[in-house]
Amino acid sequence: MARYRVLQGIDYPPNKRVEAGKIVEDLPATSIAWLLESGAIEEADKPTKKIEEPVVEPTVEPVAEKVEEPIVADGFDANATDGDGDGFLQDGTPHQRPVEEK
């Protein structure tokens, strides 16, 4: 019986699975031609083709910049700015106040 080296994992009847590098003798005869042609298997008696492992590039996580929070005493910020342009500083807090013209 012919022996074949599996070059990529394959499933075949009845409910069998074989992974790359294994040698099998029980492949269905009707499948051997197209498995050889597609490169999924090779004859076991021939020199081994190198099975290439995928190259995984290391991922670099972006580094978030540290944002310095202003020192706030009791929630009041003397250097607050009108971020939304509505004419008020520290909107929605007990320290809400109109923007003073300088």
N, C-alpha and C positions, 0 to 999 in steps of 0.2 A: 504494500500500500504506500502511496506517495505521502511525503511529509512536507508540510508548508510552515514557514515562519510568518507569523502575523506581524505586520508593520504598523498597523493602527487597530485599535480595539474594534471588534466586530461581534455582532450577535448572529447566531445561525440556529436552525432547527435541530433538535427540539428543545427550545428554551435554554440555549447555551450562550455563554459570553466568554470571550477570550481577549486578553489585553495584549498590547504590543510587546514583542519579544518572545512570546510563547510559541512553541512548535505544536502543531496539531496534525492529526492523521484522519480525522473524521468529517472533513468539510463535504457538503453535498457536491457531487460530481458536476451537477448543472451550474454551480456557482463558481467553480474554480477559474474558468476562463476570464470572466469579467472581474473577479477579485485580483487576478494577476495583472490584467490590463489596467485596472484603476490604481494599482500600486498598494493595495491593502494587504497583499500577501506576496511572498516569494518562495521559490523552492528552497527547502531547508538544506539541501546539499550544496548549494551555491554559496559564495562568500556573502557574509552579512552586510546589508546596507546599514549605514549608520542612521539610527533613529534620532533625529534632531529634537532637542528639547526647546520649547519656546523660550525666547529671551524676554524676561520681565524687567522692564526699566523701573528703577526705584522712583517712587513719587516723592516730590518735595512739597510739603504742606506750606502754604503761604503763612507768613508770620504777621499777625495783626499788630498794628502800632498801638502802644499803650497810650491811652488818652488820660491826661492829667485832669482830674476833677478839681474845680476850685474849692478852696476851703470855705465852707459855709457855716456860719454860726447861727444856730437856731433856724436854718432854712433861708436866712436873708443873704442875698448876694449883692454887695455894693457895686460890683462890676458887671451886673447883668446887662444883656443886650436884647434888643427887640428882634428876635429871630424870625417872627412871622410877619413883622411889619404892620401890626395893628395899632401901634401907638402906646402899648402897655408893656411893662417889664414884669417878669415872673408871673405870667398869666395863671390864673386858677389857684394861686396860693394866698395865704393871708398877707403876703408881702407884695401883692400886685399893686402897681403904681404906674401913673402915666410917665412917658418918656420926657425927661427934662431937656430942654434946648440948651446947648452950651455955647 
